[in-house]
Amino acid sequence: MSSKNHFSFSRQERSKLVKNALLGAVIGLAFISLIIFNVGVPKPEWGTLWRIRPILVTSLAGAAGGIFFFFMNDFTARRGWNKVVVYALSFFVFTVGLWIGAILGLDGTLWN
């Protein structure tokens, strides 16, 4: 009796997954960069490398949103309202995830 691995991806699917994750991470990086690089003089208690945490956490949250979109994209094969609902749900989850990532990244510095 052989077992099937249901989570194996073809090379094309892996490249789409990586592309979606990278696109989400770049969107997250651009979003958080607009916020943190506009800070004039940061408080001294934040330390010198305070920008690293928000950049990493928000970029990871954006990548997770891109991965969510990749997995939800399988449901867009059908036409009509299903496609609209999947895109709206993916956008909502991505936006909320990016917002939560920004909150977690900025906790203790700008988000107090």
C-alpha positions, -999 to +999 in steps of 0.1 A: +000+000+000+015+033-010+007+067+005+002+098-016+017+131-007-011+156-013+011+186-006+036+181-034+039+209-059+051+210-095+079+233-104+054+258-120+033+258-088+063+263-066+074+293-087+039+308-084+040+302-047+074+319-043+063+348-066+031+354-045+051+353-013+078+377-026+051+401-040+034+401-006+067+407+012+076+436-011+042+452-006+046+448+032+081+462+030+069+492+010+041+498+034+062+497+065+090+517+049+066+546+042+059+546+079+093+541+096+115+561+073+094+592+078+103+593+115+124+623+121+143+618+153+135+585+171+134+582+208+168+572+223+153+543+243+143+526+211+179+518+203+198+522+170+184+492+152+148+497+160+137+496+123+148+460+118+119+444+137+091+463+119+107+456+085+110+418+092+077+413+108+056+432+083+074+416+054+067+382+068+031+391+073+029+403+037+045+370+025+020+350+045-008+370+028+007+362-006+008+325+003-028+327+014-037+342-019-018+313-037-038+287-019-071+305-024-064+310-061-074+273-067-110+283-060-110+309-088-111+282-115-149+285-115-164+316-130-188+341-117-194+352-081-170+326-067-140+343-082-152+377-069-157+363-034-123+346-034-105+378-045-123+399-019-116+374+009-079+372-002-076+410-002-093+413+032-071+386+048-040+402+032-049+437+045-058+425+080-026+404+081-005+434+070-021+456+096-015+431+124+021+426+112+026+464+113+012+465+148+034+437+160+064+451+143+059+486+157+050+475+192+072+494+217+082+520+193+057+540+172+028+518+183+026+524+220 
